[in-house]
Amino acid sequence: MPVCPKCLKYFETARSLTFHRAQLRAACNVRDGWDTEIVSTTPANERNNHDVDDVPVASFPSDSGHAMDFDPGLAWEGNDNRRSLSPPISVPVDSLGRVLVTFPRAAEIFEGGETFLTRFELDPYSVCRRLVPFYPFANLDDWRVANFLLTSGLSMRALDEFLSLQATKNMPLSFWTAKDLRARAELLPSGPRWKFQIVPTTHSTKEPIQLYFRDALDCVEALFNHPFFEDKMDFTPFRLFTTAERVVRVFTEWMSSDGAWDMQSKIPEGGTVCGVILSSDKTNITNMCGGRVAHPLLISLANIKMKVRNKASSHAFLLLALMPIPQFIHPVPRMCSVLQERLFHQCLDIVLEPLKQAARFGRMMSDPVRNLRYCFTHLVSYIVDTPEARMLACVRGNTSPVTTAMYKDFGDPYRHPPRTATTTLAQLSSIECDVLNVDQYFAACEPFRLSGVSHPFWRDWLLAEPSEFLTPESLHEWHRQFWDHDVRWCKQALGAAELDFRFSIIPRITGIPHFSNGITKLKQVGGRVQRDVQRYIIVVITGATDPDVIIAIRALMEFRYLSQATAITSTTRDKIRASLQEFHDHKDALIENGFRRGEKTKHVLKHWHIPKLELMQSVVPSVERVGSILQWSADTTEHAHIEVIKDPASTTNNHNYDSQICRCLDRYEKCRLFDTALALHGSTTESIPVPPVGQDADGNDSDTYDGDECRNVLDDIWTPKRKVTNFFDVAARLLAALPGSVPRPPRTFIAGSTAIRLNYDPSLKRIPIDTVAEQFGLPDLRGALGDYLNREGNVAQNFHTFGGQRRSPPDVHLPFKELDVWYKVRLQQKTYHDSSEITPTFTVHAHPPDRSLKYGRYDAAIMNIDDRWQWPSSGLQGHTVVQVRLIMCPAAPRGSNGINHFSSRFLMYAQRFDIVPQGNSSVERTTGLHVLKRATRASGSELGEIFPLDQLRSYAHIVPRFGRKADNRLTSDNCIHSSQSFFLNRYFDKDFFYATS
């Protein structure tokens, strides 16, 4: 229940609380705080700050145009009887209508900055490009061929073979050998340049330690100044609330977190916080030629919005350094590992020193729109797996890198105190031992569980806190833990054969992998497969084992799904904490039933020494300090390893990988930057010369890029070539099309928050109604159509719901005789937490029986039956689960002109599922899922009606209740047809999970 933050009085609704705080003479009047806390105090000179400018304004206490509910139990304060409210108070809101509170006097701007093009034209050969825009290439075609060859990954030999072809020689190219081509590429303007250094060591190694790296501050500035991120960056910390009362907080981007707010408060007034993101992990270059391994260090900016930063096509993670992987000479192998860790921190000191200086003293940087900002580069996240996190925190194995917990504490149901930088440095300073004596120093570190690293790289980085910048990482910590532990518990509980059989008979979902052979024999399982298994694991194991075991596994699944939300409210944060506590309350059942066993010994383990389990206790505190946890996943950085390590390595001669990778990346980056500069200059034809530095084509000073045109050019270069089709945009274009230019009704249209897409041509065209009824097994189809027309009326486009008994006779006369039939419809929605983002499409099938499908394929869906409730914000309220049996459109009688009212709307025949109450709850206790059964009429026939197709809202995945042992006659094709009781699987899609939670 909402509570007043001043008087702590509880209210039944948020509107009642608003009413209470809006009273003129009340002590809790909101004006006292809002005048100073919510109204934006951003300086006027921040007109180019994209997180503050042109912020929409919301007025309170009005609520979405509806009158405020009067709470009869709410006492009016004051002696008079006037019930007047204070004037509406204007507060800034973001694009989703959430109340926005920005940090005052932050991220001030100054004149004199440089744009991407200005920096680009500082190249020594810019004078040549004023005469020949494509220098060192002759013309546009010459550059396009060169760009393709340079970024193709072809070897020198392959390039020479191509250039020696007669057809190639007939092309007017300015280069004829691979050597000449690469020499010309060296003349292109460069991004941050690569450096090389021999790192001295105190102990012998088999080879000299070579470090390849770039200036870290140059990399940060290259990202900070890049035009592609112009409207995709935050510069000012902010706080989001769902309502003006600021009762429910929302954590999204890093800038919305308390950590960003605190950092801003500790730098000079007007400064800009540049949140540095680092990531490192070893990756195999090749499994042959000695199995070479690289250790890349990547860098990015937390200011870049996470939905952009986490797309590989944005190239928001740059390769900062190739960390050396030395072979130390020491008689004790464990000491070699200690020396390697020391060297890693030593190399980080070298590479990151410019960022440490900028964090302490600041650095003037140009943003994408030519403003100068006084920037401070603080470390906010270091994305690593668990072993590397321990190395960075300077602790040894079986020790938490972020708290003081030891391995015996990993199963505790609470979070241990954080392992702060002050604590670790104090422990290191208390060790009185020669650092160069590795054996002795390592032994002296034992009481503190330290690893033997004497000089952590973060010791002199201002505001760097390992317990905070070692952010939770979903790929290695959650999904890997699920596969290593949860799946193993399920295998022990059900047996491998039963578990595989249940997975094999799960109803298929178009676009999502189906495990026809089960999961226990899968090899080389990665994060994608682990996430796909999570979609089904709860419905697979339910009913087959101890209820407490199912509750424990389900609680961990809820924890993972809730923690992966891109926007986490304080309410969701409490749910995350409660889910983890629920697991701890029931986890002993896993040991009592003998399901927690050693992988090798197969003996029952009576402890919870699982490091990743302890790391889950840090998720809720991290949400508050760094925002949404999903943005710190290693999925993006792991994929970046392909682009910055494996692909360049494939072009080498398998010798001296590091230097050749750097050269290859340098060429790729030069080509990408040159292509971007040409596009921004409009030099897509030879007739457009490049203007002098600082002037546009008319000779005027050019301060910024040309808005939408520039953005379209950048999107064309820096976004994926294969994009997800946006059916919302398609529907909007069809709606605006000229009459007669598109078929009516349009095949793509929007219904509520869902875009619905049908194929242009029906699967069956002009089929008699009785033939359709027989083919689809719907004997009451004609009567259902009659009832629909009676409800619809002559012209009205009414909203339909399930009625009572069938009123039309089976042989009712209809104004049409034939139907166009579609076998499938595709549904696309906006993401639950961000209505500006679209989700992948789901396909709802309504396929009749044929040779390959004995019982046909009829998928389930969510259908709206009460237009007062909107999916997905209302969840299942005002909606019902149906099985779509037929998708159709009445065909206009032959010879008629135009579209009749009955053929102007797509229809479906849907059969309803009823939700079976589970005591005082609507969900089953152990699984948290809704139990469904087929709705029937009094006669025993299934309850089905005709509905407009635009009442569909979402795909739904239903799975039979298997019980203690699944029926061995079931298959993925007949399980729905042969079952009467089902689970509504809310785990098949995260957005569906959020909507139904």
N, C-alpha and C positions, 0 to 999 in steps of 0.2 A: 504494500500500500504506500502511496506517496506520503512523504512526511515534510513538514515545513522545516527548513534548515535553521530557522531562528527560534521558534517556540517549540519545535519537535512534536507538534500535534499531527496525528495521522488523519488522512482523508481517503475517502473511498475512490475518488477519481482524480486525475491530473487537473481536470477542469475546476473541480472544487478547490484544489490547492491554488490554482491561478486566481480564482475568485477571492480567496482568503487574502492573498498577498497583494491584491490590487486595491484594497480598501484604503481610502484616503488617510484615515486617522489611526490605522492599525500600526502597531509597533513593528510588524513584519512586512511593512510596505516595501515592495520591490524597488522602488525608485532610489531608496537610500544606497543600495549596492550597485544598481545598474548604471547610475550616472557616472560612476568611476570605474566600474569593472567590465561592463559589457560593451558600452559605446566605444567604438574604435578610437584609439588615440594615436593612430599612425600619422606621422608628419605628412604635410601636403606634398612634400617633394618626393613621396613614394608613389608617384603616379604610374610608374612602370613596374611596380611590385605586383606580380601576378597573383599572390595569395591574398592581397588586400583590395586591389582595385575593383571598382564597379561591383562591389558585393551587393547582392540583392538584399532588400530590407523586408523584414516581416513585422507585422504589428500584432501586439498582444493587448488584451486577453482574448480577442476573437479566435476561434478555432475552426479553420477550414470552411468558413462561411456559415457554420451552424451556430445557432443560439447556444449560449453557455447553459449547461445544466445547473439548476438551482438545487443546492443541498439543503433540505429543510432542517437538518441537524446543525447547520453552520450558524453560529451566533454572530449577529452584527455588532461591531464594536462602535463605541461612541454613544452619546446621549440623544442625538437626533434620530429621526425616523427616515431620513433620506437614504435611499439605496443607490447612490451614485458611485460610479467607478472612476478611478483616475484616468486621465486621457491615455489612449494607446501609446505604448512606448516602442520606438523603433529600435530594432537590434539587428546587427549584421547576421546573415545566414549564408551558408555555402550553397553549392548548386543543387544539393539534395534536401535543402530546407532545414538543415541542422544549425543550431545557434553557434555562431563563431565568435570566439574571444581571442584577439591577437595580442601578442606581447607588445607593450608600448615602447615607442622610440627604438625600434630594432631595424636592422637592415637598411640603414639610410644610404642614399645614392649620391654620387658625385659626378661631375662632368669630366670629360677627357678620356673616356674609355675607348676601346677598340673593338670593332666587330670581327667576325671570322674572316671576312674578305680583306679587311684592313691588315690583319696579321698575315694573311696569305700573300698579299702584294708586297710585303717586306722582303720577299725572296730576292736574291741577287739577279735572277733572270726575269723579274717582272717587267723590266724595260723591253726585253725581247717579246714578251707576251702582249705588249701594247700594239705591236705591229702584227704578230702572229698569235692569235689568242690561244692556240693549242701547242705552242712551243713547249718542249722540243720536238713536237710532232707537227706534220705539215698542215693537216686539216682535220675536220671532224671524223671522216671515215678512217683516216690513218690512226687517230686516237682510239676510236672504237675497236679497231682490230688489235691495237697494242694493249688496250685495257683488258680485252678478253683473253689474250694470250698470257699476260702478266698475272692474271688472277685465276687462270685455269688449273694451276697446279701441275702443268706439264714440265717434264725435265728439260734440261738444256738440249739433250739429244733429240727429244721429241719435237721441240720447237724448231731445231735446225731442219729436221725432216719435213716439217710442215712448210717452212719457208723455202725449201728447195723444190717444192712441187711446181710444175709448170703453170698450173692454174693460179698459184699464189704469186708467181713472178709476173703474171699479167696484171696484177693489181698494182696501182701506183702507191706503193709503200715507201716510207723513208728509211726502212731498216730491212736487212736481208739475212741477218744471223741472230741467233739468240743472244750472243755476247753484245752485239750492237743494240739490241732491244733493251737489255737490262742496263746498259750504259746510259741510254737515254732516260730510263726510269730513274736513275740516280740524280738527274737534273730536275726532277719534279720537286715542288716544295714539300718539306717534311714536317711530320708531327714531332712529338718529343723524341729526342735522339737517344740512341743506345750508347751505353758506356761499358767499359771493361776494366776490371781491376783484379789484381792478384791479392787475395786476402791472406795476411800473415797468420800463422798458427803457432801455438806454444808446444804442440806435439807433432810428431812426424806423421806424414801421410804418404800414400803411395804415389800421388801425383800432386802438383801444385793446385791450390784452390782457386778456381776462376769464377768470378762473379760477373754476370751480364745483367745490367739494370738500366733504368731510365730515371731521369730526375722526377721524383714523386710529385713535386709541386707543379712541374710542367704538365704532368698527366692530369692532375686535379684541375688546373687552369684550362686544359684542352676540353675537358668535360664541362666545366663551368661556363665556358664561352661558346660552346657549340650551338649553332643556330637551330638544330633539330630539337633541342631541349628548351627552346625559348618559352613556350607556354606549358612546359611539363616539369617545372621546378618550383619548389617552395623556398622562400628566403626568410620568412618570419615564423617563429614558433607560434602555435595556436592551440586552442582547446575547443573541442566540439561537445555540444550537449544536445540531447534530443528535443528538449523544450526550453523555453525561456527561464523556467524555474531553476535550471541547471542542477536537476536532481540526478539524471542519468548521463554519465560521461561516455563519450565515444572515442576509442583509440583506433586510429587508422595508420596514416603515414608516420614516419619517424618524427616529423615536425609537430605532430599532435600529442606527443608523449611528454611526460614530466621530465624525462632526461634532456630533451631538447630545450625545454623551458628553463631548466636549471642551468644548462650550459650558457644560454643567452644571458642569464642574470649575472654570470661570472666573467663576462668579457666587457670591454668598454662600451659605453652607451652608443648606439648607432652601428655597432659592428654586426657582421653577418657570420653566422655559424655555418661552416662547411663540414658536414658530417662525413668523415672518411670511412669507407667500407673496405676491408681487406679480406682476402680469401687465399688460402694455400692448401694444397693437397697433392700428394704424389700421384702421378698418372703414368701408365705404361706407354712408351713410345712405340714399341714393337715387342712382340713375343719371340721374335727371332733375333739373330745377330747379338746374342748375349742378353736378351731381354732388357733392353735399355729403359731407364726410368727417368722422367723429368719431374721437377718440383717447382711448378709455376707459382708466382705470387701475383694475384690480380688486385686491381684497385677500382673503386667506383665511388659515387657520391650519394649519400642518403638524401640529399635535397631533391634528386630526381624522383619523380613519383614512381611508386613501386610497380604499377601496372606497365610502365614504360621500361623501367630499369630491369625488370625480370624477363623481358623479351629478348631473346638472343639476337634478333635482327636489329635491335637498337644499338648494339655494340657499346653498351654502357659500362662494361667491364673491360678494362685495358690490362694488357700484360705489363706489369711493372718490373718484374725481375725473374730470372731463372736461378733459383736458389741452388747452390752446389750440393751434390750428394757425395761427400768425401769417403775415403776408406782410410781410417786412422790405423796406425800401427801401435797396438797395445796388447800385452799378453792376456788381459782380461776382456772378453767380448763385451761385458756389460759396461765397462768403462769407455769402450768405443762409442756406445750409444750416448753416454753422457757427453763425450767430446763433440759428437755430431749435434746434439741439442745446444751446446754452448756456441758452436759455430753458427747455427741457425740464428740465434739471438744476435750474435755479432754481425752477421750479414744484414739482419733487419735494422740494426743500429745504423749501418752505413746507408742503406737504401732510404730509410724513413727520416733521417736527420733533417732534411728541408721541411718536412711536415711538422716536426717537433718545434722548429724555430718559428714557423708560421703560427703554431698554436700558442706560442708564448708572446710573440711580438706582433703578429698579424701580417697580412700581405694584401696590397691593393690588387684586385682582380677585376677584369672586365666581364660583365654578364653578356648574354646573347644580344641585348639591345643597346649596347654601347654605353652602359652605365658602369662607373667604377664603384666597387664596394670594398669595404674594409673587412677582409675575411680572416677567420681563425679556423684552422684545420684541426679539429679534434676527432679522435678515434671513437666511433660509436658502435661498430660491429666488426668482429673478425670471424668470418664464416669458416668453420673447420669441423672435422669429425671429432669423435671423443678422444682418441689417442693424441691427436695433434693439439687438442684443447688442453690436455694435461701438460704437454710439452710447453705450450705458451704460458700456462699458469705456473710453470716451474715446480710441478708436483709429480710424484712417481705413481706407478700403477696402483690400482685399487684405492684411489683417492679421488674425491670429487674436485674438479677444477674450479668450481664456482662457490662451493661452500666448504665448511670445515669437516664435512662428513667423511668417515672412513668406510671401508667396505662392509664392516659389520653394521653400519648405520644406514645402508642403502635401502633397506625395507621399512624404515621408519615412516609413519604417516604424517610427518610434518617436515618443514624445511629447517635445516640447520643454519646457524649464522653464516653470512656470506664470507668468503675468503677475500678480504680486501687487500688492496695493494699495500696499505700501511702495515698490515699484519705480516704479509710475506716479506717485505723489505726489512721489518724489524727482526724477524727470525733470521734472515740472511746476515744482517749486521751483527747478530749475537754469536755467530759461529766464528770462533777464533782458531782458524786453521789456514794453512797455506793453500790458496786456490789452485796453484799449479800442481799440487799433490792430489791428483784426482781421486785415488782410492781413499785417502784419508778424509778428504773433503766430503766425498759421497757418504762415507760412514757417519760423519758429523751431522749430515742432513737428515739422518734416519729418524731421530725423535720428532722432527717437524714434518716428516713425509715429503720432504723436498727432493727435487730430482738431481741436484748437483750443479745447476746453472747458477752462477754467482751474479751475473749482471743481466737481469731481464730487460728486454728491449723497451718495455713500457715504463721503466723506472723514472725516466726524465721526460715523459710525454705528459704535458699538463692535462689534468682531469681524466687521464686514462685509468679505468678501473676494470681489472680482469673479470670480476664477478658480474659486470654489466656488459662489457663489449664482447665477451664470449656468449653470444646470444644463443638461445635454443635453436636447434637446427632439425627440421622435420624429416629430411631425407634419411639421415643416419641415426637420429635418436628415436624417432617415432616409428617410421615405416620399417626400418631394419629391426627394431625391437619387436615389432609385431610379427615379423617373419621368424625371427630367432626364438621367440618365446610363445606368443599367443598361438601361432599355428601349431607349434609343437605340443602345447597343452591340448589343443583340439584333436590332434592326431592320437594322443594318448587316451583321450576321453572316448572317442568314437571308434578308433582303429583306422588304419590307413585305407582299407578297402571300403568301409562305410563312408568315410569322409570323401574319398574320390568319387564314389557312386553318387552321393548327394550333389556334389558340384557338377557332375555330368548331366543331371536331370533338371538343373535350374533352368527356367524359361529364358530364352535368348533375348538379348537387347541389341538392336541394330546399332552398330558403331562401337560396341564394347566387347572385348574378348570374352569368349565362352570357353570354359575349361572342360572340354569334352572328355578328356582322359584324366581328369582330376588334377590335383596340385602337388601331391606328395613326391612325385618323381620329376618335378621340374628342375632344370639345371640353369645355372647362371641367372638367378632371379634378380632383377633390378628393381628400382623404385616404381616403375610403371606397373609391373606385374604385381608387386606388393600392394599397390593402391587398388588394383582391379580385384584382387582377392578380398580386400576389405569390404568391397561392395556387397559381398554375399555371405561372409563368414557367420554373421549372427543368425540369419534365417536358415543356414545350413545346420548349425549345431543345436538349435532350439529343440527341446523335448527329448534329447538323446542322452542327457547326463544330469548330474546334480544341479538343481536350480541355482545354488550359490555360485557354482562354477560359471554358469552362463551369465549371471549378474556381474561377476568380476570381469569377464571378457567384454561384455557389453559396456560396462562403465569405462574401460580403457578406450573402447571404440568411440564412445561419446566424447571423451576427453580429446582424442585426436581430431575429430570432426569439428568440434567447437573451437579448438585452438587454431584451426586453419582458416578461420573466417578473416576476410580482409578488413572488416570493421567489427571491433569487439567492444560492446557496451559494458558498463559496469555490472549490468545484470548478467550478461554472458560470462563475464569474468567470474562471477560468483558460481555460475553453473559449471565452469571448468574446475574450479576448486572443489565443488561438491561431487563431481564425477570421479575425480581422483581419490577423494575420501571414501566414496562408495566402493571403489576397488579395494582399498586397504581394509575396509570393513568385512569384505568377503573373500579376500585372497587366501586365507588359511584353508579354505575348502579345496584349493588346488593341491596343497600338500597332503591334506587328510585323505583325499581320493587317490593319491599316488601319481598325479599327473605331472608334477614338477620333477623331472629326472635329468640326470647328467647326460650330455650328448654322447659321450664315449662310454662311461661306466654303466649307464642305464639305471643307476641306483637312484632312489628317491632322495631329493635334496630337501633338507628341512631348514633352509635359510633363503634369504632374498638378496644375495650379493649380486645385484644387477645394476651396474652403473647408470644405465639409461633410465631405470626406474627412479633413481634418486634425482636425476636431472629434470624429471617432470615436475618436481616440486618448485623449480625456478621459473616455470612458465608464467604463472600469474604475476609475480613481481616484475618479470621482464616485459609483460604487456604494458605495465604502467611506465616503465623506464624507456622502452624502445618502440612502442606501438605494436601493430599487428605482427605476429611471429612469422606468418607465412612469407613475408618479404625477405626473411633471412635464410630461406631454404637454399641448400647447395645444388638444387636442380639446375639453376641458371649457370652457376660457376662450373659445374661438371660438364654441361654442354659447351661452355666457353672453352674448355680444354680441347675439344675437338677442333675448334676454329683457330686457337692460338698455339696449339702444340702438335696435335696429331696430323692435321692437314699439312702444315708447313713441313713437318718431319718427313712426310711421304715424298716430298720433292728433293730430299737430300741424297747424298751418296753414302749414307749410313756411317759417316765419320764426322766427328766434331759437330754433333747435333746442335749444341747450344748456339754457336755462332751462325750456323746456317738457318736455324729457326728465326733468329733475330733479323737476319738479312731479308728473309722471305716475308716476315711480318712487316718490315719497313716498306717493302715494295707494295704489299697489299694496302697498307695504310696510305701511302702516297697516292695510289690510284684512286682510292675511295675519296680522299680529300680533294684531289684534283677534279674528279667528277662532280663533287658537290659544289666546288667553286665555279666551275663552268656553268652548271645549272643555275646557280644563283645569279650569275652575271648575265644569264640569258644567251650565252654563246652556244646555242644549239645549231646555229647556221654560221657560215663563215662571214656573212655580211654584217654581223654585229660585232663591232670592235669592243675591246675591254677599255673602259674609261680610266683616266688617271686615278691615283689613290685619293680617296675621300670625296670624289665627285661622281654624280650620276651622269646619265647620258646627256642631260641638258646643261651640264656644267655647274649644277647646284650641289651644295653639300648634302651628302647622303648619310643620314643618321641611323636609319633602320632599314630593314628589309621590307619588301612590298607584301605585307600581310598575307592574305589568303593564297595568292599566287606563289609566294615563297614557300608557304607551308605545304602546298600541293607538290611542289618540286622536291622538297625534302622528304615528304612521305613516300614519294615514288622511289627514292634512292634508299631510304633507311628503314622502310617497313617491309614485311614479308611479301614475296611475290605471289604466294598462294594464300589468299585471305579467306576467312570464313565469310560466306555469303550472309549479308545482313538482310533478312527478309522484311524487317521493319522499313528499311529504305526502299526495298522493292515495292512493298505495299503502298508506300506514300507516293511513289512515282506512278503506279497504276491508277491510284485514286485521282491523281491530277492529270491523267492522260485525256486527250480529246475523245469525245464520244465516238464510238465506232472504230477506234484505233486498237482497242484491246477487247478480248472476249468478256462478256458479262454473263454471270457474275465473275469478277476477277478471281484468278486462281491463287492469288496471294493477297491476304487481307489481315487486318489487325483486330483482335477481339480482346478487350481488356489489356492485360500486360503480355499477351501472347500473340505472336505472328504465326499464321496458319498458311501452309503451302501445299497446294495440290499440283500434280502433274498437269501439263497443258492438255493432253489428251487423256480421256478416261480409259481405264483398263477394259471395260465393257461398254460399248456404245449402243444406245437405244435398244435395250433388252426389255421384253415384256415383263410386267410386274410379277405375274405368276411364275415365270421362269426364274426370276431373281429369288423369289420366295423359296422355291424348291431347291435351287442351287446353294443358297446360304442357310437352309434349314430354318426358315422363319415362317411358319404357317400363318401367323397372324399379321403378316406384313401389310396386306391390303387394309385390314381393319385398323392397324396402327396409323397408316397414312390418312385414313378417314378421320380418326380422332384428332390427328395433328391439324388437318385443314379446318376442322370445327373450332379448335382452339385459336388457330391463327387468324381466322376471319378472311375477309376478301382482300384487304390491302395491308392491314396492320402487321408490323414486324414485332410480334410479341415475344416476351421472355417465357420460356416453357419450363415446367417441372413435371415430376412424375404424378400422374393422376390416379384415379381409382380404377374401377373395373372397366373393361373394354366396352365402349358404347356403340361403336360402328360394327355392323355385321361383317362376316368374312367376305361377303360378295358385294360390299358397298361400291356404288358407282363413284369413280374418280374422274376429275377433269383431264386426266392424262393417262396414257396407257403404257408408256415406256419410261425406263430409267437409264441414266448414265451412271456407271458404277466405277468407283476408284478402289483399288486394293490397299492403298496406304495414304496417309497424310503426315506431313512433317510439322512439328511444333518447335518454335524457337521462343525463348524468353529472355528477359533482361536478368542479369545477375541479382541475387537477393540483396546484396549490400551496396550495389552501385548500379543504378538504372541507366547509366551511360554505357555500360558494357553488356554485350550480348553473350549468350551461352551457346554451346554447340547444339545442333538440332537433334531431337529425338523423333523417331518414326513410330507411328501407331499403325499397326497392320490390321486389316480386316479382310483376310484372304480366305476364300472358300476352300473346301476340301478338293484335292486333286491327287495325282499319282504320287507326288512327293510329300504331300501333307494330308494324311488320312483324315484328320479331324479339322483341317484348316488351321489358320493362325489368327486369333482374335486377341489383340492386346488390350490392356486396361489403361484407363486414363482418369484424370480428375476433371469433373464437369461442374460448372457453376449452376446452382439451382435457386439462388437467391441473389438478385442483383444489388442488394444492399451490402454485400460482402465482396471484397476484391482479393483475388489471388495475386501474389503469395502472402501479402501482409496479414490476411485473416486466417491463414492456415486452412484447415478443413472445414472451418465454420462457414456455412452457406454453400458448401460444396459436397459432392459425393463421389464415390469411386464407381466407375462403370466399366463394362466390357463392351468395346465398340464392335458390333456385329456387321455393320454395313455402312458404307460411305457412298452417298448418291446425290443426284440432282434430277428432279423430274424433267423429262424431255418435253419440250413444247410440241403440241400436235403437229404433224406434218402439214405443211402448207400454211401454217400460221405465220404472221409477221411479228418480229420483235420477241420480247421475253414476257411471258405471263408472270403474274405475281407469284405463282407457285413454283416457277422455275428460276426465280431470281435469287435463290438462296440454297446453299449446300446443306444437305441433311445427313443425319446418321441415325441408325437404329442402335440404341444402347440399352444394355441390361444392367440393372443396379446390383451393387453389393451393399449389404448392410453391415455396419460396424457392430460387433458383438460386445456388449458391456462386460467389463471384467471387474465385478464387484462395484466399488465406488469409483473406479477409474475407467477411462475409455481405452487404455492400453494394457497389454499383458505385462505382468509384474516383472518377469525375469528378462524379457527382451526389450521392453519399452515400445513394442510394435502394436499396431491396431490389428485385431483379429476380424476377418471378414467372412461372411457367408453369402450365398446367393439369395437375393430377395425373390420371393415367390408370391403369386396370387393365391386367393382362397382355394382355387381349383388345383393348386400344386404346380402350375406352369410358371416358368421364370418371368419375372416382372421386366418387361421391356417396352420402350416407347420411342417415338420419333422425336428428335430434337434438332434444332439448327446446329450446324457444325460449329458456329461461332460461340457456342457455349462451352467448348473444350478449352481447358486451361493448361493442362500439363500431362505428360506421359506419367504413367504409374506402373510400378513393377510389383506384381503379386506373385507369391510363391506358396505352394501347398504346405500345409502343416504336416511334416513327415512323421511326427511322433517318435517313439523310442527307436524304431527301426523303419527305414524307408521301404515301401513296397517295391520289390525288384521288378515289377511289371511296368513301372513308370519310366518314361523317357522325357526328354525336354520338349517333345512335340505333343505328348498326350497328357502331361501332368495336370494342366489346367482343366482339360476336358474331363478328366477322370476324378477330380477332387471336388469337394464341397466346402471345405474350410481352408482359409488362406491367411497368410500374413501380408500386410502392406509393407513392403521392404523400403524403408525410408533411407537406407544407406547406399542405394545404387547411385545417388547423385548428391553432391554436397548442398547444392541450392535447394533441392527437394527436402533434404534433411533439415535445413534451417527453416524452411517454410512450415514443416510439420512438427517442429520441436516446441 
